[in-house]
Amino acid sequence: MDTRYLLTQAAMAFPRGRLLAVRGGRLHVLAPDGWDVVGGPRPDGARPISREEAEDWCEHEGWDPALLDRVPLPE
């Protein structure tokens, strides 16, 4: 199942935005405890990014890029 990545707009608490992933039609956000399901629609201003851009974001933010392979499957 394909995973698409998105990046939210920058905010004071998240100057480089937040990383989102869509897998099986379900939206997730990368949080300190892993991927959390996000209820509701995609946030306004979130833009699609490539896997490579998501890996770069992870590395810059100090996250293990392997987390990109751990987006949960929908139940």
N, C-alpha and C positions, 0 to 999 in steps of 0.2 A: 504494500500500500504506500503510495507516494506521500511525502510530507512537503508542505509548502511553508516557507518562512516569511515572516513580516517583521518590520521594525516600527515601533510607535514613534511619535514625535518626541523630541527632547522635552524634559520637564525638570524643574528644580531638583527633585529627588533622583531623577534619572537623566543626567545630562546627555547621555548617548542613546536615550530611548530604552525601551524594553523589548526583549526578543519574544516573539509570538511564533507559534507553529500551528498549522492546521493539518490534521490527519484524520481521515475518514469523516470529514465534514465537521469535526469537533475542534474548537479553538482552545489552545493552551498558552500559558505564559510561563516563562522560565523564572522560577522563584528559588530562594535559598534552599528549600527542601526538595527541589526537583520541579517537574512540570505540573502545574495546577490547571484544572479546567476553568475556563472563563465562560460565564453565562452571558447570554445576550449576543448582540451582533459584534462584528469587528469594530474596534475603536476608530473613530474618525481620525483621519490623518495617517493611519498605519499604512505603510507602503510595502509592497512585495520586495524581497531581496533574494539573492541566489544563495545556494548552499555555501559557496565560497565566502560570500559576504557575511553569512551567519557564523562561519568558522572564525573569520577575522574579528567579528564583534566579540565572540566568546574569548578569544585569546586576549584582546585588549582589555576586557572586563575581568580577566582572571578566572574564567570558567573553563572547564575541560571541554574541548570541542566534541568529545565522544558523547556528550549529553545530547547532541543533535540526533543520535541514533536511538535515543531512549524515549522519544515522544510516545506516550501510551496509545495503544490501539483502542478504538471505541468498544465499549462493552455491548 
